[in-house]
Amino acid sequence: MFSITKYFINPNSKLEYALKKISKSGEKILIVVDKNKKLLGTITDGDIRRSILKNNDLTKSIKSVFNSHPIYFLKEKISREKILKILLKKKISAAPIVNKLKRVVNIIFINDLLSPKINKKKYKKKVDTCGVIMAGGKGTRLEPFTKILPKPLIPINEKAIIEHIIDCFKDHNINKIYMTVNYKSLLIKSYFKELKLKSPISFVEEKEELGTIGGIKILKNKLNKPFFVTNCDIIVKTDLSDLYEFHVKNKSEITIVASTSKLAIPYGVCKIDSSTGTLKSMLEKPVLDYLVNTGFYVLSPKILKLIPNKKKFDMTDLIDLVDNKKIYVYPIHSDDWIDIGQWPEYHKATKSLW
């Protein structure tokens, strides 16, 4: 049953809460309302991400972030054809419907107005690129499981972790997928031979372990446009078409998908005057906000020249060689990232994968 309240947010809400709520809503927009459901504005996932990247303060209120002059429509005063024309012209995905008191009574989405042939139920459009899954590592964090099974084949809810990753790519119509393999590669290849996917995986064999990104050098002649790269032990839930556009628009060389994260320090933290050594203040059990690397990226092909041939090379090594001004961060909420390489997260994923 449709409930418009899942799109409502209070203007005093924090950015972190807004990012979480917009993720759970399944859309890219929230409606800012007061206690009487009167329209105050709208806020999009792009608004939230830009603010987080600007000051990295997840506790900041959305008051100064949301659009206080949004496009909206008066109930029963405009046709669906006119609404569609305006949404297409303004390049916005949705808009609130209000009554004469400017109270929000509905929200209309552009996909609901498009013909069935055009309507995209889940994602706005195909991403014309490929995905690369780095699956050559030994998975030591998941021992003793990985003494027997290679990490990509660790099961989550009756599917191997690698199948969940492939499903994510295919949901965005990305059917060209490469996978670098080394440790227990025969087991991985045999598994996929038995699986009989409609679009077969192209395997890239590392004759020796080449680190978290070194094996991708083998693909240098096959990658001629920005492409996705993911570790084989993480699952990210985000709109890959939006992520891809973010990368291209910013002319980024590396885009890092980063998750919100909190670190609670269980002690009082002393702030010291550096000139005198005396105490300036003490923060009791502070909670620090961070954006942490998920292990999911968009890379531009020109940086492949920075990766050495047949040498162990990690993503951190590559990042060190690229100008920081050409590396962008794409924030997502912590609920949209699972790292099954950690035992607590693995158990969490087996109980509920979104």
Residue pairs with C-beta under 8 A, 6 or more apart in sequence:
4 104
4 105
4 106
4 107
6 21
6 24
6 25
7 25
7 27
7 29
7 30
7 31
7 107
8 30
8 31
8 33
8 37
8 104
9 17
9 18
9 21
9 30
9 31
9 32
9 33
9 43
9 62
10 32
10 33
10 34
11 32
11 34
11 40
11 41
11 61
11 62
11 63
11 66
12 61
12 63
13 21
13 61
13 62
14 58
14 59
14 60
14 61
14 62
15 48
15 51
15 52
15 57
15 58
15 59
15 60
15 61
15 62
15 65
16 58
16 59
16 260
16 289
16 333
18 30
18 43
18 48
18 62
19 45
19 48
19 49
19 52
19 58
19 260
19 331
19 332
19 333
20 333
20 335
21 30
22 28
22 29
22 30
22 43
22 44
22 45
22 48
23 237
23 332
23 333
23 335
23 336
24 335
27 93
27 94
27 109
28 44
28 45
28 46
28 93
28 94
28 239
28 242
29 42
29 43
29 44
29 45
29 92
29 93
29 94
29 107
30 42
30 43
30 44
31 39
31 41
31 42
31 96
31 104
31 107
32 39
32 40
32 41
32 42
32 43
32 62
32 66
33 39
33 40
33 104
34 40
36 103
37 103
37 104
38 101
38 102
38 103
38 104
39 70
39 72
39 96
39 98
39 102
39 103
39 104
40 66
40 68
41 66
41 67
41 68
41 69
41 70
42 66
42 67
42 70
42 95
42 96
43 62
43 65
43 66
43 67
44 67
45 242
47 65
47 66
47 67
48 62
48 65
48 331
49 330
49 331
51 60
51 62
51 65
52 58
52 260
52 291
52 331
53 329
53 331
56 289
56 291
57 289
58 260
58 289
59 289
70 95
70 96
71 86
71 87
71 90
71 92
71 95
72 95
72 96
72 97
72 98
73 83
73 95
73 96
73 97
73 98
73 108
74 97
74 98
74 99
74 100
75 97
75 98
75 99
75 105
75 106
80 113
83 95
83 108
83 113
84 110
84 113
84 114
86 95
87 93
87 94
87 95
87 110
87 113
88 110
92 110
93 109
93 110
93 111
93 124
94 107
94 108
94 109
94 110
95 107
95 108
96 104
96 106
96 107
97 104
97 105
97 106
97 107
97 108
98 104
98 105
99 105
111 119
111 120
111 121
112 119
122 171
123 171
123 172
123 239
123 240
123 241
124 239
124 241
124 242
125 241
126 172
126 173
126 241
127 172
127 173
127 174
127 240
127 241
127 244
128 225
129 174
129 176
129 225
129 226
129 227
129 228
129 244
130 174
130 176
130 177
130 178
130 223
130 227
130 228
131 169
131 174
131 176
131 177
131 178
131 227
131 228
131 229
131 230
132 177
132 178
132 179
132 180
132 216
132 219
132 223
132 227
132 228
132 229
132 230
133 152
133 162
133 165
133 166
133 177
133 178
133 179
133 180
133 230
133 231
133 232
134 180
134 212
134 213
134 215
134 216
134 229
134 230
134 231
134 232
135 150
135 151
135 152
135 162
135 179
135 180
135 181
135 188
135 232
136 180
136 181
136 182
136 183
136 185
136 206
136 209
136 210
136 215
137 151
137 182
137 183
137 209
137 212
137 232
138 146
138 151
138 183
138 209
139 145
139 146
139 150
139 151
139 154
139 183
139 233
139 341
140 146
141 233
141 341
141 342
141 343
142 151
142 154
142 233
142 340
142 341
142 343
142 346
145 154
146 154
149 184
149 187
150 183
150 184
150 185
150 187
150 188
151 161
151 183
151 232
151 233
151 341
152 160
152 161
152 162
152 179
152 188
152 232
152 233
153 160
153 161
153 162
153 187
153 188
153 191
154 160
154 161
154 233
154 340
154 346
155 161
156 164
156 340
156 346
156 349
156 350
156 353
157 349
157 350
157 353
160 191
161 232
161 233
161 235
161 340
162 179
162 188
162 232
163 195
164 235
164 353
165 230
165 232
165 234
165 235
166 177
166 197
166 201
168 235
168 236
168 237
168 240
169 175
169 177
169 228
169 240
170 199
172 239
172 240
172 241
174 228
174 240
175 199
176 199
176 202
177 199
177 201
177 202
178 201
178 202
178 203
178 204
178 219
178 222
179 188
179 201
179 202
179 203
179 204
179 232
180 203
180 204
180 206
180 210
180 215
180 216
180 218
181 188
181 189
181 203
181 204
181 205
181 206
182 205
182 206
182 207
182 208
182 209
182 210
182 215
183 209
185 203
185 205
188 203
189 203
192 200
192 201
204 215
204 216
204 218
204 219
206 214
206 215
206 218
207 310
208 310
208 312
209 312
210 217
210 310
210 311
210 312
210 313
211 312
211 313
211 314
211 317
212 231
212 314
212 315
212 316
213 229
213 307
213 313
213 314
213 315
213 317
213 318
214 307
214 308
214 311
214 312
214 313
214 314
216 223
216 229
216 299
216 304
216 307
217 304
217 307
217 308
217 309
217 310
217 313
219 304
220 301
220 304
220 305
223 301
223 304
224 301
225 301
226 244
226 247
226 248
226 298
226 299
226 300
226 301
227 298
227 299
227 301
228 240
228 244
228 296
228 297
228 298
229 296
229 297
229 298
229 299
230 236
230 295
230 296
230 297
231 295
231 296
231 341
233 295
233 339
233 340
233 341
234 294
234 295
234 296
234 337
234 338
234 339
234 340
234 341
235 337
235 338
235 340
235 349
235 353
236 257
236 294
236 296
236 332
236 336
236 337
237 332
237 336
237 337
237 354
238 257
238 330
238 332
238 336
243 255
243 257
243 298
243 330
244 298
246 252
246 255
246 328
246 330
247 255
247 298
247 300
247 328
247 330
250 328
251 326
252 298
252 300
252 326
252 327
252 328
253 299
253 300
253 302
253 303
253 322
253 323
253 326
253 327
254 297
254 298
254 299
254 300
254 303
254 318
254 319
254 322
254 326
254 327
254 328
255 297
255 298
255 299
255 327
255 328
255 329
255 330
256 293
256 294
256 297
256 319
256 327
256 328
256 329
256 330
257 294
257 296
257 297
257 330
257 332
257 337
258 291
258 292
258 293
258 294
258 329
258 330
258 331
258 332
259 291
259 292
259 294
259 331
259 332
259 333
259 334
259 336
259 337
260 289
260 290
260 291
260 331
260 332
260 333
260 334
261 289
261 290
261 291
261 292
261 334
262 287
262 288
262 289
262 290
263 287
263 288
263 290
264 285
264 286
264 287
264 288
265 285
265 286
265 287
265 288
266 285
267 285
268 282
268 283
268 284
268 285
269 282
269 283
269 286
270 279
270 282
271 279
271 280
271 281
271 282
271 283
272 278
272 279
272 280
273 279
273 280
291 329
291 331
294 332
294 337
294 339
295 315
295 339
297 315
303 318
303 322
306 318
306 321
306 322
307 313
307 318
319 327
338 345
338 348
338 349
338 353
339 345
340 346
340 349
